[in-house]
Amino acid sequence: MNIKVLRVAAAVEAASILILFVNLFTIHAKAITSLGGPTHGTAYLITIVATFSLTVAGAAGAARGLAFVPGVGGMLVLNWLRRHPEAVKVPAKDPVG
């Protein structure tokens, strides 16, 4: 997994929670809830998995904890990784190529 996956998942996570809250406080359309809920949940889980797969175990404990913040966790992780680039795993070389 790469950082692009985390960026997309973080954006979808943040946008979907915003849409769900706007829907909740305005028209409360069931169709938006039915589509937005699973979309947000999937983006949330992808954010967590991407964070764990992209970061070094010891150095990125804070980033891994931030990934669990619903709604904005992905954005918080991206911000944290921007300030701590040493916590990002170095991609493994392809042994075949």
VEXDREN-637505 format. One record per residue: residue number from 1; chain; x, y, z of N, C-alpha, C, CB in turn. Coordinates in Angstrom, 1 decimal, always signed. Glycine has a CB too. Layout:
<bagus>
BAGU resi chain    n_X    n_Y    n_Z   ca_X   ca_Y   ca_Z    c_X    c_Y    c_Z   cb_X   cb_Y   cb_Z
BAGU  NUM     A      X      Y      Z      X      Y      Z      X      Y      Z      X      Y      Z
...
</bagus>
This chain:
<bagus>
BAGU resi chain    n_X    n_Y    n_Z   ca_X   ca_Y   ca_Z    c_X    c_Y    c_Z   cb_X   cb_Y   cb_Z
BAGU    1     A   +0.8   -1.2   +0.0   +0.0   +0.0   +0.0   +0.9   +1.2   +0.0   -1.0   +0.0   +1.2
BAGU    2     A   +0.4   +2.3   -0.6   +1.2   +3.5   -0.7   +0.5   +4.7   -0.1   +1.7   +3.8   -2.1
BAGU    3     A   +1.2   +5.8   +0.0   +0.6   +7.0   +0.6   -0.6   +7.6   -0.2   +1.7   +8.1   +0.7
BAGU    4     A   -0.7   +7.3   -1.5   -1.8   +7.8   -2.3   -3.1   +7.1   -1.8   -1.6   +7.4   -3.8
BAGU    5     A   -3.1   +5.9   -1.4   -4.2   +5.2   -0.9   -4.7   +5.8   +0.4   -3.9   +3.7   -0.7
BAGU    6     A   -3.7   +6.2   +1.2   -4.1   +6.9   +2.5   -4.7   +8.2   +2.2   -2.8   +7.0   +3.4
BAGU    7     A   -4.2   +9.0   +1.3   -4.7  +10.3   +0.9   -6.1  +10.2   +0.4   -3.8  +11.0   -0.1
BAGU    8     A   -6.4   +9.3   -0.5   -7.8   +9.1   -1.0   -8.7   +8.6   +0.1   -7.8   +8.1   -2.2
BAGU    9     A   -8.3   +7.7   +0.9   -9.2   +7.2   +2.0   -9.4   +8.3   +3.0   -8.5   +6.0   +2.7
BAGU   10     A   -8.4   +9.1   +3.3   -8.6  +10.2   +4.3   -9.6  +11.2   +3.7   -7.3  +10.8   +4.6
BAGU   11     A   -9.5  +11.5   +2.5  -10.4  +12.5   +1.8  -11.8  +12.0   +1.8  -10.0  +12.8   +0.4
BAGU   12     A  -12.0  +10.7   +1.4  -13.4  +10.1   +1.4  -13.9  +10.0   +2.8  -13.3   +8.7   +0.8
BAGU   13     A  -13.1   +9.7   +3.8  -13.5   +9.6   +5.2  -14.1  +10.9   +5.7  -12.4   +9.1   +6.1
BAGU   14     A  -13.3  +12.0   +5.4  -13.7  +13.3   +5.9  -14.9  +13.8   +5.1  -12.5  +14.3   +5.7
BAGU   15     A  -15.0  +13.7   +3.8  -16.1  +14.1   +3.0  -17.4  +13.4   +3.4  -15.8  +14.0   +1.5
BAGU   16     A  -17.3  +12.1   +3.6  -18.5  +11.3   +3.9  -19.0  +11.6   +5.2  -18.1   +9.8   +3.8
BAGU   17     A  -18.2  +11.9   +6.2  -18.7  +12.2   +7.5  -19.4  +13.6   +7.5  -17.6  +12.2   +8.6
BAGU   18     A  -18.8  +14.5   +6.7  -19.4  +15.8   +6.6  -20.8  +15.7   +5.9  -18.5  +16.7   +5.7
BAGU   19     A  -20.9  +14.9   +4.8  -22.2  +14.7   +4.2  -23.2  +14.0   +5.1  -22.0  +13.8   +2.9
BAGU   20     A  -22.8  +13.0   +5.9  -23.7  +12.4   +6.8  -24.2  +13.4   +7.9  -23.0  +11.2   +7.5
BAGU   21     A  -23.3  +14.2   +8.4  -23.8  +15.2   +9.4  -24.7  +16.2   +8.8  -22.6  +15.9  +10.0
BAGU   22     A  -24.4  +16.7   +7.6  -25.3  +17.7   +7.0  -26.7  +17.0   +6.7  -24.7  +18.2   +5.6
BAGU   23     A  -26.7  +15.8   +6.3  -27.9  +15.1   +6.1  -28.7  +14.9   +7.4  -27.6  +13.7   +5.4
BAGU   24     A  -28.0  +14.6   +8.4  -28.6  +14.4   +9.7  -29.3  +15.6  +10.3  -27.6  +13.9  +10.8
BAGU   25     A  -28.6  +16.7  +10.1  -29.2  +18.0  +10.6  -30.1  +18.7   +9.7  -28.0  +18.9  +11.0
BAGU   26     A  -30.3  +18.2   +8.5  -31.2  +18.9   +7.5  -32.3  +18.0   +7.1  -30.4  +19.4   +6.3
BAGU   27     A  -32.2  +17.3   +6.0  -33.4  +16.6   +5.5  -33.5  +15.1   +5.9  -33.3  +16.6   +4.0
BAGU   28     A  -32.4  +14.6   +6.4  -32.3  +13.2   +6.9  -32.9  +12.2   +5.9  -33.1  +13.1   +8.2
BAGU   29     A  -32.3  +12.3   +4.7  -32.7  +11.3   +3.6  -32.1  +10.0   +3.8  -32.3  +11.9   +2.2
BAGU   30     A  -33.0   +9.0   +3.8  -32.5   +7.6   +4.1  -31.5   +7.1   +3.0  -33.7   +6.7   +4.1
BAGU   31     A  -31.7   +7.6   +1.8  -30.8   +7.1   +0.7  -29.4   +7.6   +0.9  -31.3   +7.7   -0.7
BAGU   32     A  -29.2   +8.9   +1.4  -27.9   +9.4   +1.7  -27.3   +8.6   +2.9  -28.0  +10.9   +2.1
BAGU   33     A  -28.1   +8.3   +3.9  -27.6   +7.6   +5.0  -27.2   +6.2   +4.6  -28.6   +7.5   +6.1
BAGU   34     A  -28.0   +5.5   +3.8  -27.7   +4.2   +3.3  -26.5   +4.1   +2.5  -28.9   +3.6   +2.6
BAGU   35     A  -26.2   +5.1   +1.7  -25.0   +5.1   +0.9  -23.8   +5.7   +1.7  -25.2   +5.9   -0.4
BAGU   36     A  -24.0   +6.7   +2.4  -22.9   +7.4   +3.1  -22.3   +6.6   +4.3  -23.4   +8.7   +3.6
BAGU   37     A  -23.2   +5.9   +5.0  -22.7   +5.1   +6.2  -21.6   +4.1   +5.8  -23.8   +4.5   +6.8
BAGU   38     A  -22.0   +3.2   +4.9  -21.0   +2.2   +4.5  -19.8   +2.8   +3.8  -21.6   +1.2   +3.5
BAGU   39     A  -20.0   +3.9   +3.0  -18.8   +4.5   +2.4  -17.9   +5.1   +3.4  -19.3   +5.7   +1.5
BAGU   40     A  -18.4   +5.7   +4.5  -17.6   +6.3   +5.5  -16.9   +5.1   +6.3  -18.4   +7.1   +6.5
BAGU   41     A  -17.6   +4.1   +6.6  -17.1   +3.0   +7.3  -15.9   +2.3   +6.6  -18.1   +1.9   +7.7
BAGU   42     A  -16.1   +2.1   +5.3  -15.1   +1.5   +4.5  -13.8   +2.4   +4.4  -15.6   +1.2   +3.1
BAGU   43     A  -14.0   +3.7   +4.2  -12.9   +4.6   +4.2  -12.2   +4.7   +5.5  -13.4   +6.1   +3.8
BAGU   44     A  -12.9   +4.6   +6.6  -12.4   +4.6   +8.0  -11.4   +3.4   +8.1  -13.5   +4.6   +9.0
BAGU   45     A  -11.9   +2.2   +7.8  -11.1   +1.0   +7.9   -9.9   +1.0   +7.0  -12.0   -0.2   +7.6
BAGU   46     A  -10.1   +1.5   +5.8   -8.9   +1.6   +4.9   -7.9   +2.5   +5.4   -9.4   +2.0   +3.4
BAGU   47     A   -8.3   +3.6   +6.0   -7.4   +4.6   +6.6   -6.6   +3.9   +7.7   -8.1   +5.8   +7.2
BAGU   48     A   -7.2   +3.1   +8.5   -6.5   +2.4   +9.6   -5.5   +1.4   +9.1   -7.5   +1.7  +10.6
BAGU   49     A   -6.0   +0.6   +8.1   -5.1   -0.4   +7.5   -3.9   +0.2   +6.8   -5.9   -1.3   +6.6
BAGU   50     A   -4.2   +1.3   +6.0   -3.1   +2.0   +5.3   -2.1   +2.6   +6.3   -3.7   +3.1   +4.4
BAGU   51     A   -2.6   +3.2   +7.3   -1.7   +3.8   +8.3   -0.7   +2.7   +8.9   -2.4   +4.5   +9.4
BAGU   52     A   -1.3   +1.6   +9.3   -0.5   +0.5   +9.9   +0.5   -0.1   +8.9   -1.4   -0.6  +10.5
BAGU   53     A   +0.1   -0.2   +7.6   +1.0   -0.8   +6.6   +2.1   +0.2   +6.1   +0.2   -1.3   +5.4
BAGU   54     A   +1.8   +1.5   +6.3   +2.8   +2.5   +5.8   +3.8   +2.9   +6.9   +2.1   +3.7   +5.3
BAGU   55     A   +3.5   +2.6   +8.1   +4.4   +3.2   +9.2   +5.2   +2.1   +9.9   +3.5   +4.0  +10.2
BAGU   56     A   +6.3   +2.6  +10.5   +7.2   +1.7  +11.3   +6.6   +1.6  +12.6   +8.6   +2.4  +11.4
BAGU   57     A   +6.6   +0.4  +13.2   +5.9   +0.1  +14.4   +6.2   +1.0  +15.6   +6.2   -1.4  +14.8
BAGU   58     A   +7.5   +1.1  +16.0   +7.8   +1.9  +17.1   +7.7   +3.4  +17.0   +9.2   +1.6  +17.6
BAGU   59     A   +8.2   +3.9  +15.8   +8.3   +5.3  +15.6   +6.9   +6.0  +15.3   +9.2   +5.6  +14.5
BAGU   60     A   +5.9   +5.2  +14.9   +4.7   +5.9  +14.5   +3.5   +5.5  +15.4   +4.4   +5.4  +13.1
BAGU   61     A   +3.8   +5.3  +16.7   +2.7   +5.0  +17.6   +1.6   +6.1  +17.6   +3.2   +4.8  +19.0
BAGU   62     A   +2.0   +7.4  +17.5   +1.1   +8.5  +17.5   +0.2   +8.5  +16.3   +1.8   +9.8  +17.7
BAGU   63     A   +0.9   +8.2  +15.1   +0.1   +8.2  +13.9   -0.9   +7.0  +13.9   +1.1   +8.0  +12.7
BAGU   64     A   -0.5   +5.9  +14.4   -1.4   +4.8  +14.5   -2.6   +5.0  +15.4   -0.6   +3.5  +14.9
BAGU   65     A   -2.3   +5.7  +16.5   -3.4   +6.1  +17.3   -4.4   +7.1  +16.7   -2.9   +6.7  +18.6
BAGU   66     A   -3.8   +8.1  +16.0   -4.6   +9.1  +15.3   -5.5   +8.5  +14.2   -3.7  +10.1  +14.7
BAGU   67     A   -5.1   +7.4  +13.6   -5.9   +6.8  +12.6   -7.3   +6.3  +13.1   -5.2   +5.5  +12.0
BAGU   68     A   -7.4   +6.1  +14.4   -8.6   +5.6  +15.0   -9.6   +6.7  +15.3   -8.4   +4.9  +16.3
BAGU   69     A   -9.2   +8.0  +15.1  -10.2   +9.1  +15.3  -11.2   +9.1  +14.1   -9.4  +10.5  +15.4
BAGU   70     A  -12.5   +8.9  +14.4  -13.4   +8.9  +13.3  -13.6  +10.2  +12.6  -14.8   +8.4  +13.9
BAGU   71     A  -13.7  +10.2  +11.3  -14.0  +11.4  +10.6  -12.8  +12.1  +10.1  -14.8  +12.3  +11.4
BAGU   72     A  -11.9  +12.4  +10.9  -10.7  +13.2  +10.6   -9.4  +12.5  +10.8  -10.7  +14.5  +11.3
BAGU   73     A   -9.4  +11.2  +11.2   -8.2  +10.5  +11.6   -7.2  +10.4  +10.4   -8.6   +9.1  +12.0
BAGU   74     A   -7.7  +10.2   +9.2   -6.8  +10.1   +8.1   -6.1  +11.4   +7.8   -7.6   +9.7   +6.9
BAGU   75     A   -6.8  +12.5   +8.0   -6.2  +13.9   +7.8   -5.1  +14.1   +8.9   -7.3  +15.0   +7.8
BAGU   76     A   -5.5  +13.7  +10.1   -4.5  +13.9  +11.2   -3.3  +13.1  +11.0   -5.2  +13.5  +12.5
BAGU   77     A   -3.4  +11.8  +10.5   -2.3  +11.0  +10.2   -1.4  +11.6   +9.1   -2.8   +9.6   +9.8
BAGU   78     A   -2.0  +12.1   +8.0   -1.3  +12.7   +6.9   -0.5  +13.9   +7.4   -2.2  +13.1   +5.8
BAGU   79     A   -1.1  +14.7   +8.3   -0.4  +15.9   +8.8   +0.8  +15.4   +9.7   -1.4  +16.7   +9.7
BAGU   80     A   +0.6  +14.4  +10.5   +1.6  +13.9  +11.4   +2.8  +13.3  +10.6   +1.0  +12.8  +12.4
BAGU   81     A   +2.4  +12.5   +9.5   +3.5  +12.0   +8.7   +4.3  +13.0   +7.9   +2.9  +10.9   +7.7
BAGU   82     A   +3.6  +14.1   +7.6   +4.3  +15.2   +6.9   +5.4  +15.8   +7.8   +3.3  +16.3   +6.5
BAGU   83     A   +5.1  +15.8   +9.1   +6.1  +16.4  +10.1   +7.1  +15.3  +10.6   +5.3  +16.9  +11.3
BAGU   84     A   +6.8  +14.0  +10.4   +7.7  +13.0  +10.8   +7.9  +12.0   +9.7   +7.1  +12.2  +12.1
BAGU   85     A   +8.6  +12.4   +8.6   +8.8  +11.4   +7.5   +9.6  +10.2   +7.8   +9.5  +12.2   +6.4
BAGU   86     A  +10.3  +10.2   +8.9  +11.2   +9.1   +9.3  +10.3   +7.9   +9.7  +12.1   +9.4  +10.4
BAGU   87     A   +9.0   +8.1  +10.0   +8.1   +7.1  +10.5   +7.5   +6.3   +9.3   +7.0   +7.6  +11.3
BAGU   88     A   +7.7   +6.7   +8.1   +7.2   +6.0   +7.0   +8.1   +4.9   +6.6   +7.0   +7.0   +5.8
BAGU   89     A   +7.6   +3.7   +6.3   +8.4   +2.6   +5.9   +9.0   +2.8   +4.6   +7.6   +1.3   +5.9
BAGU   90     A  +10.2   +2.3   +4.4  +10.9   +2.4   +3.1  +10.4   +1.2   +2.3  +12.5   +2.3   +3.2
BAGU   91     A   +9.9   +1.5   +1.1   +9.4   +0.4   +0.2  +10.4   -0.7   +0.0   +8.8   +0.9   -1.1
BAGU   92     A  +10.0   -1.9   +0.1  +10.9   -3.0   -0.2  +11.2   -3.1   -1.7  +10.3   -4.4   +0.3
BAGU   93     A  +12.5   -3.5   -2.0  +12.9   -3.7   -3.4  +12.3   -5.0   -3.9  +14.4   -3.7   -3.5
BAGU   94     A  +11.9   -5.1   -5.1  +11.4   -6.3   -5.7  +12.5   -7.2   -6.0  +10.7   -5.9   -7.1
BAGU   95     A  +12.5   -8.4   -5.3  +13.6   -9.4   -5.5  +13.7  -10.0   -6.9  +13.5  -10.5   -4.5
BAGU   96     A  +12.6   -9.9   -7.6  +12.6  -10.5   -9.0  +13.1   -9.5  -10.0  +11.1  -10.9   -9.4
BAGU   97     A  +12.7   -8.3   -9.8  +13.0   -7.3  -10.9  +14.4   -6.7  -10.6  +12.0   -6.2  -10.9
</bagus>
